[in-house]
Amino acid sequence: MTINTAAGNFVTGSLDVQAATLLHELGHAMSFLFGSDFSAIKKDDPLTQAGRDQSKANQKTIEDKCIKKKK
């Protein structure tokens, strides 16, 4: 797995950011292992704007579906 900066700051981020980033990257691994339809996390690429946009969308999916909102 590769953790890139487009997904958020893993090293200095909060525990929620770190968990979301790991889930994001595990989503890519699941797609690689079981096919692209298996995971809601889609292929992204930090080298292109479209790929960075997809990475941000992937991260938002994880945050919306997996990270409990604090009140």
C-alpha positions as CSV (number, residue, x, y, z in Angstrom):
1,M,0.0,0.0,0.0
2,T,1.1,3.5,-0.7
3,I,-0.2,6.4,1.4
4,N,0.0,9.6,-0.6
5,T,-0.6,13.2,0.6
6,A,-3.8,13.6,-1.5
7,A,-5.6,11.4,1.0
8,G,-4.7,13.7,4.0
9,N,-1.9,14.1,6.3
10,F,-1.4,10.6,7.8
11,V,1.6,11.3,10.0
12,T,0.3,14.4,11.9
13,G,-3.4,13.9,11.3
14,S,-5.9,13.0,13.9
15,L,-6.8,9.4,14.7
16,D,-9.9,9.8,12.5
17,V,-7.8,11.0,9.5
18,Q,-5.3,8.1,10.0
19,A,-8.1,5.5,10.2
20,A,-9.9,7.0,7.1
21,T,-6.6,7.0,5.2
22,L,-5.9,3.3,6.1
23,L,-9.5,2.3,5.1
24,H,-9.1,4.3,1.8
25,E,-5.9,2.4,1.0
26,L,-7.4,-1.0,2.0
27,G,-10.3,-0.2,-0.3
28,H,-7.8,0.0,-3.2
29,A,-6.3,-3.3,-2.1
30,M,-9.7,-5.0,-2.1
31,S,-10.4,-3.7,-5.6
32,F,-7.0,-5.1,-6.7
33,L,-7.7,-8.5,-5.1
34,F,-11.4,-8.9,-6.0
35,G,-12.1,-6.6,-8.9
36,S,-13.0,-2.9,-9.2
37,D,-16.7,-3.5,-8.5
38,F,-15.9,-5.0,-5.1
39,S,-15.0,-1.7,-3.4
40,A,-16.6,1.8,-3.4
41,I,-13.0,3.1,-3.5
42,K,-12.1,3.8,-7.1
43,K,-8.7,3.9,-8.8
44,D,-6.9,7.2,-8.2
45,D,-3.6,8.7,-9.3
46,P,-1.7,11.4,-7.4
47,L,0.1,12.4,-10.6
48,T,-3.0,13.8,-12.4
49,Q,-5.6,16.3,-11.4
50,A,-8.4,13.9,-12.2
51,G,-6.7,11.3,-10.0
52,R,-6.2,13.7,-7.1
53,D,-9.9,14.6,-7.4
54,Q,-10.8,10.9,-7.3
55,S,-8.6,10.4,-4.3
56,K,-10.4,13.2,-2.5
57,A,-13.8,11.7,-3.5
58,N,-12.6,8.3,-2.2
59,Q,-11.5,9.9,1.1
60,K,-14.9,11.6,1.4
61,T,-16.7,8.3,0.9
62,I,-14.7,6.8,3.7
63,E,-15.3,9.7,6.0
64,D,-19.1,9.8,5.2
65,K,-19.6,6.0,5.5
66,C,-17.1,4.9,8.1
67,I,-16.0,7.6,10.5
68,K,-18.4,8.5,13.3
69,K,-19.3,12.2,13.3
70,K,-18.5,14.0,16.6
71,K,-21.2,16.2,18.1
